[in-house]
Amino acid sequence: MSKSHSSGLDKIAIREAAHNIKDGPVTVGYQGDRRAVLAMLNVALATELVCVLRYKRHFYTVVGLQHESIKAEFLQHAHDEQEHADRLAERIVQLNGQPDFNPAHLTESSHAQYDEPNTVQAMIKSNLIAERIAIESYRQMIKALGEDDPTTRQILIDIMMMEEQHADDMRDLLA
């Protein structure tokens, strides 16, 4: 009998399958459609990178001492979005894919738009809209993944939770 008595798992089969090391962390039990997941993650990566650039532009173009707290918020969000991009790129590589950092593809692939508003209120509104786009994009990605790729699903849930906090921050700044 090859199954472990205590866990009901087939230890021998698990150990045999683990010897196929060319796929790195992707084991025989991976249930996701890897090509579709990689495409989805590259779209999310593009969206995050466009958001980093937008927040950075807003940080550097807001002027006036009365806006220092807003500038700080923009900079923090730029850093958070970069962390999201890093997590997505890392997951793409774990799934044996290639993260797409090509600047020519970013605005085309991104769900969020890059814009250049000139007033603080317009910047805040632009960022709130972009955060709402990100939230809905992640919600749809999570639904599409289902239970087939729990690691990617958890990454997307974590990022969506942060995007919801960002949207809340932007809404508070508009008030």
FENTA-V516365 format. One record per pair of residues at least 12 apart in sequence whose C-alpha atoms are under 10 Angstrom apart, sorted by the first residue. I is the first residue (numbers start at 1). J is the second residue. Records with the same first field share a line. If there is no record, write none. Layout:
BEGIN
I: J / J
END
This chain:
BEGIN
14: 27 / 28 / 29
17: 29
22: 96
23: 94 / 95 / 96
24: 93 / 94 / 95 / 96
25: 93 / 94 / 95 / 96
26: 94 / 95 / 96
27: 95
29: 148 / 149
30: 95 / 148 / 149 / 150
31: 145 / 147 / 148 / 149 / 150
32: 145 / 146 / 147 / 148 / 149 / 150 / 152
33: 145 / 148 / 149
34: 92 / 95 / 96 / 97 / 149
35: 95 / 96 / 97
36: 144 / 145
37: 92 / 95 / 97 / 141 / 144 / 145 / 149 / 152
38: 88 / 89 / 91 / 92 / 93 / 95 / 96 / 97 / 98 / 99
39: 92 / 97 / 98 / 99 / 100
40: 92 / 137 / 138 / 141 / 144 / 145
41: 85 / 88 / 89 / 91 / 92 / 97 / 99 / 100 / 138 / 141 / 152 / 156
42: 85 / 88 / 89 / 92 / 97 / 98 / 99 / 100 / 101 / 106 / 109 / 110
43: 88 / 99 / 100 / 105 / 106 / 107 / 108 / 109 / 110 / 111 / 137
44: 84 / 85 / 88 / 89 / 109 / 110 / 111 / 112 / 134 / 137 / 138 / 141 / 156
45: 81 / 82 / 84 / 85 / 86 / 87 / 88 / 89 / 92 / 99 / 100 / 101 / 106 / 109 / 110 / 111
46: 85 / 88 / 99 / 100 / 101 / 102 / 103 / 105 / 106 / 107 / 108 / 109 / 110 / 111 / 112
47: 81 / 84 / 85 / 106 / 107 / 108 / 109 / 110 / 111 / 112 / 113 / 114 / 130 / 133 / 134 / 137
48: 78 / 80 / 81 / 82 / 83 / 84 / 85 / 86 / 88 / 106 / 110 / 111 / 112 / 130 / 131 / 134
49: 78 / 81 / 82 / 83 / 84 / 85 / 86 / 101 / 103 / 106 / 107 / 110 / 112
50: 78 / 81 / 82 / 85 / 103 / 106 / 107 / 109 / 110 / 111 / 112 / 113 / 114 / 115 / 130
51: 77 / 78 / 80 / 81 / 82 / 85 / 110 / 111 / 112 / 113 / 114 / 115 / 127 / 130 / 131 / 134
52: 74 / 75 / 77 / 78 / 79 / 80 / 81 / 82 / 83 / 84 / 85 / 114
53: 78 / 81 / 82 / 114 / 115
54: 74 / 78 / 112 / 113 / 114 / 115 / 116 / 117 / 123 / 126 / 127 / 130
55: 71 / 73 / 74 / 75 / 76 / 77 / 78 / 79 / 81 / 114 / 123 / 124 / 126 / 127
56: 71 / 74 / 75 / 76 / 77 / 78 / 79
57: 74 / 75 / 78 / 114 / 115 / 116 / 117 / 123
58: 70 / 71 / 74 / 75 / 78 / 115 / 116 / 117 / 118 / 119 / 120 / 123 / 124 / 127
59: 71 / 72 / 73 / 74 / 75 / 76 / 77 / 78 / 120 / 123
60: 74 / 75
61: 116 / 117 / 118 / 119 / 120 / 123
62: 74 / 118 / 119 / 120 / 123
63: 119 / 120
67: 120
69: 173
70: 120 / 124 / 169 / 170 / 173
71: 120
73: 166 / 169 / 170 / 173
74: 123 / 124 / 127 / 166 / 170
76: 166
77: 127 / 162 / 163 / 165 / 166 / 169
80: 159 / 162 / 163 / 166
81: 159 / 162 / 163 / 166
83: 159
84: 155 / 156 / 158 / 159 / 160 / 162 / 163
85: 99 / 101 / 159
86: 99
87: 152 / 155 / 156 / 159
88: 152 / 155 / 156 / 159
89: 101
91: 151 / 152 / 155
92: 152
95: 152
110: 134
111: 130 / 133 / 134 / 136 / 137
112: 126 / 127 / 129 / 130 / 131 / 132 / 133 / 134 / 137
113: 126 / 127 / 129 / 130 / 133
114: 126 / 127 / 130
115: 127
120: 173 / 174
121: 170 / 173 / 174
122: 174
123: 170 / 174
124: 167 / 169 / 170 / 171 / 172 / 173 / 174
125: 167 / 170 / 171 / 173 / 174
126: 170
127: 166 / 167 / 169 / 170 / 171
128: 163 / 164 / 166 / 167 / 168 / 169 / 170 / 171 / 172 / 173 / 174
129: 167 / 170 / 171
130: 163 / 166 / 167
131: 160 / 162 / 163 / 164 / 165 / 166 / 167 / 168 / 170
132: 160 / 163 / 164 / 166 / 167 / 168
133: 163 / 167
134: 159 / 160 / 163 / 164 / 167
135: 156 / 157 / 159 / 160 / 161 / 162 / 163 / 164 / 166 / 167
136: 160 / 163 / 164
137: 156 / 160
138: 153 / 156 / 157 / 158 / 159 / 160 / 161 / 163
139: 156 / 157 / 160
141: 153 / 156 / 157
142: 154 / 155 / 156 / 157 / 160
END
